[in-house]
Amino acid sequence: MGPAPQDRNRQNVGLRAMTARHQQVAEDLRRLITSGELVAGERLIPESRLARHYRVSVPTLREALELLRAEGLIDKFQGRGNFVRRPPERLVYPASQGAGLHVIVSSADIAATGAVCTGLRVPADAPVTDHVCLSHRGDSPQTIAHVYVPHGVARFTMPHIGVSPWGDDILRRVADETGVSVVSSTDQVTARFPTGAEVQSLRLGPKVPVLAVERISATSDGAIVAYSTLVLPGDRSEVVLTSLTDQREARV
């Protein structure tokens, strides 16, 4: 038998109180940050002391801090503590060509699996080069992109320092190597939570959402040149969509 109705009501009240309490703590810290009483770059007092200050348990305090991390108000660094976050510069895809970003590129030959097979329309285990572009602003990672190019299209290794955080210079290299140019791309944007690898690469909290872009680049006859995955932190990124209208039709 389950708990009696009275017991269930007490449990529900307790759960609501717990939720309300961590939200109250988050609201007070949010007020201190937005008012400037806690300034950008300032380190918060240790979590155990902060929990005592608010008269809550450490787990409840951490729930409050996780809310603020998801809102982009604080950062947590392993072994250093929680810091009021400096206002991040916005990232705009695809309008931003990486102004102020330093792009590190690595290339590795892999066997296609899963989404890579689907995106490139190649069979499982087909040889593909995975070009990884990790962009930084200062010492802070900003975006990560994987650009997959089938060996049947081209095979090369990129310089260690890249130009575009989205891998546009890789597509230009494909054109230089083969004479094949990308004339169209299809982007699918999804908001989701980051994978473990993305949390580590971008130094994100596991509950900070990301914008994940899947991009398929093709030639004029529809042949696929590359399949790309681009991941941007959702708390400081935006996607700009541009539609072109045939003015002749618009005037009819």
Long-range contacts (C-beta under 8 A, 24 or more apart in sequence): 18-60, 21-56, 21-60, 22-56, 22-60, 22-61, 22-63, 22-64, 22-67, 23-64, 23-67, 25-54, 25-56, 25-60, 25-61, 25-64, 26-64, 26-65, 26-67, 26-68, 28-54, 29-64, 29-65, 29-68, 29-73, 29-74, 30-68, 30-71, 30-73, 33-68, 33-73, 33-74, 33-84, 38-84, 39-84, 40-84, 40-85, 40-86, 40-87, 41-83, 41-84, 41-86, 42-83, 42-84, 43-80, 43-81, 43-82, 43-83, 44-74, 44-81, 44-82, 44-83, 44-84, 46-81, 47-81, 47-82, 66-205, 66-207, 69-205, 69-207, 69-208, 70-205, 70-207, 70-208, 70-209, 70-235, 71-235, 72-208, 72-235, 72-236, 76-205, 88-235, 88-236, 89-137, 89-236, 90-236, 90-237, 90-238, 91-142, 91-143, 91-232, 91-233, 91-236, 91-237, 91-238, 92-237, 92-238, 92-239, 92-240, 93-166, 93-211, 93-213, 93-230, 93-232, 93-237, 93-238, 93-239, 93-240, 94-166, 94-187, 94-240, 95-240, 96-165, 97-164, 97-168, 98-135, 98-163, 98-164, 98-165, 98-166, 100-137, 101-135, 101-136, 101-137, 101-142, 101-143, 101-165, 102-135, 102-136, 102-137, 102-161, 103-133, 103-134, 103-135, 103-136, 103-161, 103-162, 103-163, 103-164, 103-165, 104-133, 104-134, 104-135, 104-136, 104-160, 104-161, 104-162, 105-131, 105-132, 105-133, 105-134, 105-158, 105-159, 105-160, 105-161, 105-162, 105-170, 106-131, 106-132, 106-134, 106-160, 107-131, 107-132, 107-156, 107-157, 107-158, 108-132, 109-151, 109-155, 112-148, 112-150, 115-214, 115-227, 115-229, 116-148, 116-227, 119-148, 119-214, 119-216, 119-224, 119-227, 120-148, 120-150, 120-224, 120-226, 120-227, 121-224, 122-150, 122-152, 126-150, 126-151, 126-152, 127-151, 127-155, 129-155, 129-156, 129-157, 131-158, 131-167, 131-170, 133-162, 133-164, 133-165, 133-166, 133-167, 133-170, 134-201, 135-165, 140-203, 141-201, 141-202, 141-203, 142-202, 142-232, 142-233, 143-202, 143-230, 143-231, 143-232, 143-233, 144-198, 144-201, 144-202, 144-230, 144-231, 145-228, 145-229, 145-230, 145-231, 146-228, 146-229, 147-171, 147-226, 147-227, 147-228, 148-226, 148-227, 148-228, 149-174, 149-225, 149-226, 150-224, 153-178, 153-180, 153-225, 153-226, 154-178, 154-180, 166-215, 166-228, 166-230, 167-226, 167-228, 167-230, 170-226, 171-217, 171-225, 171-226, 174-225, 174-226, 180-219, 180-223, 180-225, 181-219, 182-217, 182-218, 182-219, 182-225, 182-226, 183-218, 183-219, 183-220, 184-217, 184-218, 184-220, 185-215, 185-216, 185-217, 185-218, 186-215, 186-216, 186-218, 187-213, 187-214, 187-215, 187-239, 188-213, 188-214, 188-215, 189-213, 189-239, 190-214, 191-234, 194-231, 198-231, 202-231, 202-233, 204-233, 208-233, 208-234, 208-235, 209-234, 209-235, 210-234, 211-237, 211-239, 213-239
